[in-house]
Amino acid sequence: MFYKELSKVYHHVFPAKGKLNFLTTHFKPASHLLDMGCSDARVALGLVELGHTVEAADLSEDMVKVADAVSENGTLFPVRLANMLDTAIDYPKEHFDGVYCIGNTLVHLLDKADIKRTLEGFKQVLKHDGTLILQILNYEKILSDKPDSLPLIDNEHVTFQRRYEYENDRIDFITTLHVKSDAEVYTAKTQLNPLTKADLESLLKDIGFSQLEWFSGYDAKPYHKDELPLLVVAKK
């Protein structure tokens, strides 16, 4: 129920607008792109409107239904139900100019081997000199500071609370969504793998990515260890 309701208001919780300038800066014009973990696909739509060709995928059936509606039933860009673990199976080799996996999606993979397999799949479907963009959080800072929660998201449409509980080498991520157009409150709990910058950098280099650029936000602020957002742009 939680993800069904979140899918309906995702654009109010995490608007696409602020992400588009960063992505278009790092992808070549008129690129063929893969949005893996597309959520409601409004980022994909924005990129299509800016002249890119996009294929979108998500593991959540509820998100795919919303994404399909955003894509006007696939007429603007294709959307599929897919697992990022199977990227190399689901898409041809050297098929995309760019791949992006944002929204802290990668850390839902709890095993390092699964993260490596996913990154290898991204590399396989990228063309020569293709670009990979990943966005997670700065888990080195989170594991050091151990905050109980992330900043509250509160606007005229929703209130979205995000809490952390720390358990061995995992983080329990507890979310509470209040949609202000109704009286319901929805909650969910999932585990995250607190993948650090150092571990992600090591994986990317081992797989063969190069020219890694690190940022602390979609405003392209250079990486700083005390900032919460974490993005990397890597070349095949």
N, C-alpha and C positions, 0 to 999 in steps of 0.2 A: 504493500500500500504506500509506503514512504516514497519509493522511487517513482511510482506512478504519479503521485502528487508533485514530487520535485520536477519531474519531466515537464509538467504543465507550466511551471513558473521559473524554470531554470534561467531564462533570459533576464528575469528580475534579480536573481541571486548572483549570477555571474555574467554580466553583459558582454557581448562580443566586441563592442566598439573599440575598447582600449587595446585589444589584441591585434587588430588588423594592421595597424601601421608597422608594428614590430615584424610581423610575418612578411608583409610585402617588402619591407626593407631588405630582408635576408633571402627571399626567393626571387629568382629572375622573373621579369615580366612574362606573362602568358605561360606560366609553368603548369605542368601536369602534376597535381598534388594528391597525396593520401592523407586524410584526416582520420587518424586511428584513435578511437575513443571520442567520437565526435559529439557526444551528448545530444543537444537539440539541433545541432548542425547549423546554427546561425553564424558561426565563424566561417564554415564552409560556404554558406550563402554569400556572406560578405566578400569572400575571396573570388567567388564566381562573378559577382557584380563588378569586381575590379579587374576582370579579364583573365582570371585563371580558370583552369579546368580542374575539378575536384572530384574525387571519389571518397565517400564517407563510410565509416563503419563504427559500430558500437556493440558491446556485449549485452546491454540492457534492452530487452524487448520493448519496454515502455519508452525509452529514449529513441529507439529506432522508429517507433510509430510517430512520435513527434517530429523527428528528423525527416521522415518520409513526407509528412505534411508540409514542412518547411521547404522541401525540395519540389513541391507540387507533384507528388507521387512519382518522383524520379525524373521528371521532365527537365529540371534544371541541373541536377547532378544525381548520380546513383547513390543509394544508401543500402547497406547490407548489415545483417546481423552477423557479427564475426568476433572471434577471439584474437587478441593481438598476438597470442602465442602462435597462431597459425598464419601469420602474415605471409611467410614464405610459401605456404601451401595455397593460399587463397588468391595470390596475385602473381603475375609473371615476373621473371627476372628482369632487372634493369628497365622497369616499366614507368617509374616516376622520376620527375626532376626534383621533387622534394617530398619529405614525409614529416608530419608534425604530430606529436603526441603530447597534449597539454592537459591542464586541469588536474594535475597531480595523479594522473591515471597510472603511470608506470609502477608506483609503489603499492598498488593493489596486488601485485605479484609478490607472494611471500617467500619464494625461494630464489636465491641468487641465480641458480641454473635456469630458471624460467625467465628472469630478466635478461640474462645473456642470450638465451634462445630468441627472445623477442627482438633484442637489438641486432642480432645476426640476421633476423628476418627483415628488419628495416633496411639493413645494408644490402641485402640480396635484391630487394625490389627497387633500389635506387639506381639510376643511371650513373655512368662514370661522372665524377665530379658533382654528384647530387648532394643535396643539403638535408640534414636531419635537424629538427628543432624539438627539444624536450623541455617540459616545464614541470618541476616538482617543487618541493619546499626545501629550505636549508635545514636539513635534519641534523647537521652538526650543531647548529645553534639550538635547535629544539631539544636535542638530547643533553646538551650542556645546561640549558636554562630550565628544562622540564616545566613549561607553562601548563596550567590546567586547561587553558582554552585558547582558541584563536580569536582575533577581533570579531565582534558581533557585526553581522550584516543586518541592517535595519533600514527599510525604506517604506514608501507608501503602500507597497504591495505585499512585502514579506518581512518576517523576522527569522533569521537563520543563525542558530547557535551551534558552535562546534567545540566539543570538549575532548580532552585527551586523558586517557589512563594508561600508565606505563606498565608493561608486563614482560619481563625478561628482555628479549631482543625484538619485541613487537610493540606497537602502539594501538590501543583500542580507540577508535575514532567514533565518538558518539554525537549524533546530529539531531537537532530538534528544529522542525520547520513549522512556522505558524503562517498560514496564508490568511491575510487580513480580510479577504472577501468572504470568508466563512469563519466559523468558530472552532474549527478543528485544529489540533496540534498533532504532528506526526513525528515519530522518532525512529532512529535506526542506529545500529552499531555494527561496525566492520573493523577488521584488523588491517593495519598498514605495516609495510616494511620500511623502516626509517633509513632509506638509502642515502648515504652521505655523498657529498661532492667528491671526496677522495675515491670512494668505491665506484661511483659512476664514471669518473674520469679514467680509472684503471680499466674498467670494462670496455669503454669506448676505444681506448688505445689498443687494448689486446685484440679487439675485433678488427681493427684496421681503420678506424675513423681518425681524421687528422684535423689540424687547424681549429682546435676547440676554442670557442669564445664563450665566456661566462658572463652572465648578467644578473642583476638583482631586481628585475622587474621589466614589464612590457614597455616602460619608458626608456629602455636601453641603458639604464644606469649600470656602470661597471660593477662586477661582483664585489660585494663586501661581506665579510664574515658575520657581521652583526645584523644583516638584513634578512628578512624571512623568505621572500620569493627567490627562486633559483631557476634560471634558464641557461641552456647551453645550445649553441649552434655548432654543428660539426659537419665536416666535409668527408665524403666517401673517398 
